[in-house]
């Protein structure tokens, strides 16, 4: 992947707004070295990282930056292992699932950020990274958040559907109409509309709350949940979802075969290239996250500063250099639009939506919708429970819902089983905390 350097323009001045006005914190004039970890960028992104370091050294000439790219999905465990050994990096790119488990290893960043920097991000990006008003991390990017939906309109037209649905209710009704018009066509194979897997960031499952306010009780076995699961089963039986989509069937291949009308897995370069003859039938519609019409947004990945670093100001300002508008734009270009803008200034910058090549109207529309959702999204609260427990409870609920859909199990009995098993897992966790 070739890097295209950002041309000089109005957005370059934003770099000064984010990094040149340093906060009132001590910065050592003597030469220091800090290490930064990124998550599986690969060496093709070295020119991008080099550009960030070059920008950073304009204001911090006495700080050398060592870049380490960590492969795989185990960066969180590697970070904790290095912290235990006293060798953690000053700055690390972690994923959202780790945030609530890093409180003892990372530092609040408020005093190392200017007011302008603290206000640089929309609420949906920065608020999930706060604890009691303390900014514990800086947003990096939100790939996978608030995903716009992609539709094969040639299929929808069979049912007289001329435009992509704008609400979740309309999506389901369109799905019923589509399958009735063409029994080989289905509305959903992925994305927020498909049941599962796991819990949303705000502690909801199928748009209903799971936990009590103190997070000690599972409150999911309710009449509302019974109604919701029965409704989902009606949609499932009516052909909104392809029955194979719950397995490991290649959803992209199904989409390309023309058997499905919606693909919610995100915008990828190879997906665009694979559309081929059906590309003219593709339209991008808005994300559909919940009955209320609101969107829970948060950064999928973020920057944390280690408590072990001797230069937290430099580490924090290096993170903000990654988040300057030119570098956000450069990163977006290198991912062909898969990574949308995070800061308010970047979201408003027309450059984010003008660099797509001729014929990339779908990518451009996708980027605009993703940015708009982040700008107006509602911050999902950080749950005070470890990701391992959240995933475990999510899998319990998902398994029982799958039994309802696939095995025709009773909704009330499956919900009671889910409630009992999830509460047992939650009780075990709180008992371990008390020891």
N, C-alpha and C positions, 0 to 999 in steps of 0.2 A: 504494500500500500504506500503510495507516494504521498509525501507531505506537501501541502500547498501553503506556503507562508502567507500570513495575512498582510494585505496591502495596507500601507499607512492611510489612516482616515480618522474620522471623529471618534470611533470606538477606542482608538489607541490611548486617547486622553484619559479614559476611564481607569487605566492602569495606575495613573497617579492618584486618582481618588481612592483606590483600594489599598495601595501599598506605600505611597510616599508620605502621607501624614501619619507618622508613627505615634502610637499611644504613649502615655506617660509610664513607661516601664524601663527599667535599667537595661541598657545594651552595652555589653563589654566591647571595648575598642580593640582588645587583643584578638589575635587570630584564633578562631575556633572551627571545629568540624562537626557537622550534624549529618545524620543519616536519615534518608526518607525511603520508606517502603511503598511500592505500588503493587496492585493486585493484577497479575497476569496480563500486563500490557504487551509484553514481548519486545524484542529488540527493534521491531519496525517502528515503535513509538519513541525510540531514542532521540530523534531530531526534535520531537515535541517536548520531551523532558529537558533536553539541552536548552531549548528556547526558554522554558520556565526558569531554569537555573540562571541563565544569562540575564533575564529580566530581574530576578531576585538579587543578583550580585551587583546590580547598578546601585542599589540602596544598602546592600550588606556586603561590601567588598572584602571584608575580613572574615567571612564565613564560607568555608568550603562545604559543598554538598556532595555526599556520597549517595548515589541512587542504587537501590537494590530492588529488582523486580521479583516478586514471590509468586511462583507458579502454583496452580491448583486452588482448591477451595479451603485449604487449611491455614490461611493466613492468620486467623484469629487465634488458633491454638499455638501457632509458631510465635505470635506476638507474646502470648502469656508465658510461654516457655522461656523466651528470651528475657522477659521481664523478671521472671523468677531467678534467672542467672545474672541479672544486673546488666544485661546487654541489649535492652530494647531500643529500637530506633527512636530518634527524637520525634519524628512525624511518620504516621502510618495511615494508609488507606484501608479501612475496614468496611465490612458490610453491615447493614442495619440490624441484622439478627444479633450482632455482638454488642450493641450499644449498651443495653441495660446490664451487661455482665462485666463492663470495663470500669465501673465507678472507682475502684480502688487503684487502678493503674494509670488513669488519665487525669489531667488537670482542667479546671474551669478556665476559660479563655477570655472572659470579659475584660480583664485589665490589660490584656495584650492586643486588644482590638480597639480601633477608634469607634466613635459613635456611628460614623458613616459606614464603617465595615460591619458593625453589628446590625445595621439596618439595610444592608446590601441585598438581603434575601427575602423573598416573600414568606409569609407566615407558614405556608405549607412545607417549605423547605427547611426553615431554621427552628421553628417551635418544637418539632419532635426531638430535637437535639438539645433541648434545655431541661434542666432539673432545678426546680425552685428558683427560676430566673437566671440560673447559671448556664452559660453556653458551654456545653461539654464537648462539642465537636463542630466542625465546619462542613457544610454540604459540599460534595464533590460532583456527583451527577446522579440522575434519577432514572437511568435506563430501566424499563420494565414498570415504571410507575404510571398510572393513569393512561393506559394504553388505548389509543384510538383503534377503532375496529375496522376491519378490511372486508369488503363485501364483493361477491361476484354477482353483479346486477343482472347478468343474463339469466341467472336462476331466479332471482327475486321477481323479475319481470313476468315470469310464468304465472305468478300468483297475482299479477296486477300491481306489484309493489314498485313504485317508480323512484323512491328516495330511501336512503338508509334510515333506519329508525333513530329517533332522538331520545327515547325514554326506554327504560327497562321493560315496562309493561308493553309498549309497542313492539319491542324486540320479540317478546314471547308470542304475542298475537301474530306477528308477521311469520314467525317460525311455524306456528300451527297452520296458517294459510299456505305457506310454501310447501310443506310436506303433503298437505291435502291435494294441492295442485300437481305435485310431482313426487310420488312415493319414494323415489330414489334420491331426493334432495333433502338436506337437513340444514338448519340455520346455524348451529353452533358446534364447534369442535374444540374450543379452548377459550381462554380469556376469563374475564370476571363472571361471565354468565354461566359457565359450566360448573356444576357442583364440585367444589373442592379445588385443590387439596389444602388442608390446613386452615388457620385462622387469619382474618384480616388484622392489620396492625392495630386497629382500635378494639380488638378483642371480640369481634363479632363473627358469627358463622351463619352463612345464608342471610345476612343482614339483620340478625337478631343478636342481642347481647348474650354473652356466655357467663360472665363473672359478676358477682356482687361487687359493691363499691369498695369493700376492703380486700377483694380478691381471695377471700377464704372459702367462698361458696360458689358452686356451679348453679346457675339459675336458668338453665336452658330448657329443662323439661317443663314447658308451659303450653297453654292453649294456643298462643301465637306460634310457637314452634311446630305444633301439630298441624295447624292450618298451613304454615309455610311449606312443610315437607309434603303434605298432600297436594298442594298446588304444584310444587316441583315435579312430583310424580305424574300429575296430569299433563304437564308440558313434556315430560320425558316420553310418556306413552303416546303423545300426539306428534312425536317426531321432531321436536325442536332440536334435540341432540342426536347425532349419529350414535347408535348403540356401541360402535367400536371405539368411540372417542375416549371411553373410560379405561381402555387398555393401552398397550404400547404401540398401537397402530401409528404409522407415520402420518400425522395430521396434514402436513404440507402436501404429501402425495395425494391424499384424499381431496384436498382443496383443488389441486391442479387437475384432477380427474373430472372435476365439475360436479361431484356428488354433494358438495357442501357449499353453503352460501356465506359462511363467516369464518374468518381466521383471526384469532385474538392473540397470537404469540409474539407480536411485535414486528417492527419494520427491520428487515435485514437485507443486505445487498444481494445475497444469493437468492432470497425470496423474490426480489424484484426481477432478477435476471431469469428466474424460472417461470414467470408468468406467461411468457411467450405469446401465443395466439389469443389468450383470454385477457391480455393486459387492457385492451380497450374497454372491457366490461367491468374493470375494477373501480370501485369508489371507496373513499375513506370516510367513515362516519365517526361521530364523537364517542368518547369512552362512556360506558354505561355501568356505573358502579353500585347504584343502590336505588331503592324506591323513592327516597327523598330527593333524588336528583343532585345530591352533593357528592363531592369527590374527596376521599381521604388521600392526601398526598404526603410524601416524605421522600427524602433522598435515599436511594437504594444503597449508595456508597458515600462515605464521608471521611474526613481527616480528624485524627485524634493526636494530641500531643502527650507524650509520656511524662509521668511524674519524675522519671529518672533523668530527663534532659537537664543540662546545666544552662541552656539558652532557650527558654520557652518562648521568648519574644521572637527570636529568629525563626523558630519552628512554626509559630503561628503565622508569621508574615510570609513564610514560604508557602503555607497552605493557601493564603489569600492570593499569592501570585499565581498559583494554579487556577484560581477563580477570577482572575482579571478577565475582562471581556475579550480581549484578543486571544488569550489562551483557551478560554471556553470555546470560542469560535474555531480555533485551530483544532482542538480536540474533536469538535463536532464534524469538521470537514474530514478528519482522518478516519472517522467511523461512518462516513457517508450519511450523516444525519441521524444515526441510531441514538446518539447521546444529545439530549436537548439542553437548552440553557438553564442555568440554576439561579443566577442573580437577577434582580429586577432590571438592571441596566441591560443585561444580555437579552432578556426576554423582549425588551422594547427595541433592541437594535435590529434594523431591517436587514443587516448583513447576514443574520442567521437564516433568513428565508429567501435570500437572493443568490446564494452561491450554487444552488443546484443547477445541473446542466440541463440543456434543452431536452425535453422528454421526461424529466423527473418531476412532473407536476404532482404525482402521488406522494413522493418523498417530501416535497415542500408542504403539501397540505397536512401530512402526518406531523411534521415538525411544528407547524403552526398550532395544530390542535393540542399537541403534547405540551407546548409552552403555555398556551392559554389555560389549560387545566392546572398546571403548576402555579400559575399566577393567581388563580382564583380558588384553588383548592383549600380544603379545611385540614388543618394539621391533625394528623393522627397521633394520639397521645402515646408516649412510651410506657408500655406496661411494665409494672414492677415484678415481672416474673421472667425466669431465664428462658431463652429461646428453645432449649431442649424440652422444657415442660410444655411450652406453648405448642410446639410441634407434636408432642405426644398426645395432648388433648385434642388438637386438630385432627390427628389421624384417627383417634377414637370416634369422634363425631362423623368423620368422613366415611369410615368403615361401616357404621350403622346406616348412614344415608345410602351408601352403595347397596347395602342389603335390601333396603326399601325399593330402590330403583330396579335392581337386577334380579333379586330373588323374591320379590313381592312380599317381603316381610312386613309385618304390621307396623304402621307408623308409631302408634303409642308404645308398643312394647320395645321397639328399636330405640325410641327416645329415652325410655326408662333405663335401658341397658347402657346407652351412651352416658346418661347422667350419672349412673352408679359408678361406671368405670372411670369417668373423668374426675368425679369427686374423690375417688380413691387415690388417683394420681396426685391431685392437688393436696389432699391430706398428708400424703407421704412427703411431699415437698416441704410443707410448713412444719411438719414434725422434725425434719432434718435441719431446718433453719433454727429451731429452738434449742437444739443440742449444742 
